[in-house]
Amino acid sequence: MNKIPTKQEILSWIEENPTLTAKRDIAKAFGIKGAARIDLKRLLKELEAEGHLEKRKKSYSDPERLPPVSVLLVTGPDGDGDLYAKPMEWGGEGQEPVVLMIPRAADPALGAGDRILARLTLVKGEAHHYEGRLIRRIGTNPKKIIGIFRKHAEGGRILPIDKGADKEWAVPSDATGGAKEGELVEAELAGPKGRMGLPRARIVDRLGDPSAPKAVSLIAIHQHNIPDDFPDDVVAQADAATPTGLDGREDLRELPLVTIDPSDARDHDDACFAEADTDPANKGGHILWVAIADVAAFVTPGSALDREARKRGNSTYFPDRVVPKLPDRLSGDLCSLHEGVDRACMAVRMVLDAEGNKLHHDFHRGLMRSPASLHYEEVQDAIDGNPNERTKPLLETVLEPLYAAYAALVSARERRQPLDLDLPERRIELDENGTVRSVNFRVRLDAHRLIEEFMVLANVAAAETLIAKKTPLLFRTHEEPTPEKLDALRETAAAAGYTLAKGQVLQTAHLNRLLDQAAGSDDAELINISTLRSMTQAYYGPDHIGHFGLALRSYAHFTSPIRRYADLLVHRALITAHGWGKDGLSPHDIEDMEATGTHISDTERRSMIAERDTTDRYLASYLSERVGNEMTGRISGVARFGAFVKLDETGADGLIPMRNIGREYFHHDADAGTLMGSDTGMTIGLGQRVTVRLSEVTPVTGGIALELLEIEDEKIPQGRRSPAGRSPRRKSAKAKGKKAAKKRKVSRSRR
């Protein structure tokens, strides 16, 4: 192209290519070379002056983008019945975006004037700019109900699934949503009591068979009493929140702080940026910024939002849903560091030397604007030489400096020697119906480790600052293993031929040497699991004890205030310590610090158990169609009633009950963690490889029963009178001895 593009052509290009917005990218797209670049520069400056573009460093972007979660005003249906909405907040000077609402069958009817919270998707080539899906009406917060639907002539009833509950709800015939007899349903209260004296409800979602995968997480939520409905005053307070401005904040919008999260992340707590330190006294050093969502600006001490956030303690994550600590308006919108929008943040600037040692740091309360919301895989691909359109413009200026800073931190980590367990994490993928599509193990990329190292360092900086300023805070505490657990670990290690030093002050480096001894061997998983089981559980508390597993003297949670209440308190402590405003620690926060630490430690454990139970049920459902199949695994635990096996393919845990091991009596040695046959002497212990048959699956409970076929590659005899679970060699020798004795006895009696 020889001619200079028009302003509209430039704007169209930027809209269609949001990651290729540097001046050189625009020049390349339109074939502009030489002196013509001066004319292009002039056009860009004019567009900037007119408010159509804004400059960030050396790139241009369209400022008139809506956040992915936005508050909308329904404008009403058009002549074709399509429902449209517009943003409640619009700071752009161009055409106000039009949103086409895409209704679902369970959505309530919307009309002109309704204010709603919606999730938006940008569309192109249409008369409207976005498509929206309703999250909920603002100002309404109907109570949700989970129960079993019982159908009758006038509609039906919903029976509760909560243990011991006897309350029922009446469902009018026009509010059943097509639910069938015996289905698990989700409903919302729809009015006062009817003729039968029962409160009325409207079914909003059919979850099908109560044992089906889609119902699993809802059952766990109710079983473990995890609050999943926000009170009306909490929702109202969240809905009334508005974006923060620059007042009292530093302007950090020029810093290209990018978020790096899973591809399906719905909120963005943290962003980061790194660059080489130009200080001659710190040759080869790095400047690392970590910015965290400033939740404290919206959730103030003693407010309805604060009380509910403390009550929940943390968000709870399931394969098909999240039970958030904060309402969507905050967690998915105003507190989330979305690409291209101004967001309040708490940031820490850290100076690292070439060896990854943190030389000093300082905190800032600011306003940021992320140039990109990236996910782990695309960042790793870019570093590995395969950038996409989103990461290519950021590769040299943003991503490579981040990895350079990470490389220095890896060096520091190796010297510090935190506990380095190798335990694969399962990833359950569901289809749109909530059925398990696949069970895989998460791939650990350097991109994951990079973010983890940055967050650990920021957490350390927060703890060190608050200690130095003598400000009360909640530490993340992890105590060293008890002597009894260490002795059990030593016995397990010794049985596998490894050693764990005794008679010295235990350090994580000693445990890492044990893990290194077993690395790559058949015993690696056994040693890793046994080491994990020897650990104490981390907790929150006001006492400065340290974090054994991370090998850190000072550690506090600062980096996830959207998800954890502990981090919110640390943010408030930093506000108090720096005198940044009135939304710091309240007297009640300080007085209640220890009780709060105990409470949120309990809610964290509650969520972990609910998440684990849900995973077990999903895995059981996934395996239910494979009953009778043979599988391999390792013994992961023993009890007086049987042996537990972790299956190789899925990581699911199953039980071999005593009836499926053998007909002989097995002695359970709790200290050694073994089962020993009374006749054969065959020993079943941790880490042994086994082949099993899947004999029974109960998705509702997550139970998986197995039958032992082989142990350490030796067949288990399955004859009618042969006790299952005996070693063939041992059985053969013992049987021969018994047979010979019987012959001698018969011979003597005949004489």
TAGI-V762073 format. One record per run of one state. SS is the DSSP state (@ for helix, = for strand, . for the rest). FROM is the first residue (numbers start at 1). TO is the last residue. Records with the same first field share a line. If there is no record, write none. Layout:
# TAGI-V762073
SS: FROM-TO ; FROM-TO
This chain:
# TAGI-V762073
.: 1-6 ; 17-21 ; 30-35 ; 50-53 ; 57-58 ; 62-68 ; 78-82 ; 88-98 ; 102-114 ; 123-129 ; 138-143 ; 153-154 ; 161-167 ; 176-183 ; 194-198 ; 209-212 ; 224-231 ; 241-249 ; 252-257 ; 262-269 ; 277-279 ; 283-285 ; 294-294 ; 298-303 ; 313-313 ; 315-315 ; 318-321 ; 324-327 ; 335-338 ; 340-341 ; 353-357 ; 371-372 ; 384-388 ; 393-394 ; 417-425 ; 431-435 ; 442-445 ; 469-474 ; 479-482 ; 496-507 ; 519-523 ; 535-538 ; 542-546 ; 548-551 ; 553-563 ; 579-586 ; 592-592 ; 627-629 ; 640-641 ; 648-652 ; 661-665 ; 670-673 ; 678-682 ; 686-688 ; 699-702 ; 712-713 ; 716-727 ; 751-751
@: 7-16 ; 23-29 ; 36-49 ; 173-175 ; 213-223 ; 232-240 ; 280-282 ; 295-297 ; 304-312 ; 328-334 ; 376-383 ; 389-392 ; 395-416 ; 446-468 ; 483-495 ; 508-518 ; 524-534 ; 565-578 ; 587-591 ; 593-626 ; 658-660 ; 728-750
=: 22-22 ; 54-56 ; 59-61 ; 69-77 ; 83-87 ; 99-101 ; 115-122 ; 130-137 ; 144-152 ; 155-160 ; 168-172 ; 184-193 ; 199-208 ; 250-251 ; 258-261 ; 270-276 ; 286-293 ; 314-314 ; 316-317 ; 322-323 ; 339-339 ; 342-352 ; 358-370 ; 373-375 ; 426-430 ; 436-441 ; 475-478 ; 539-541 ; 547-547 ; 552-552 ; 564-564 ; 630-639 ; 642-647 ; 653-657 ; 666-669 ; 674-677 ; 683-685 ; 689-698 ; 703-711 ; 714-715
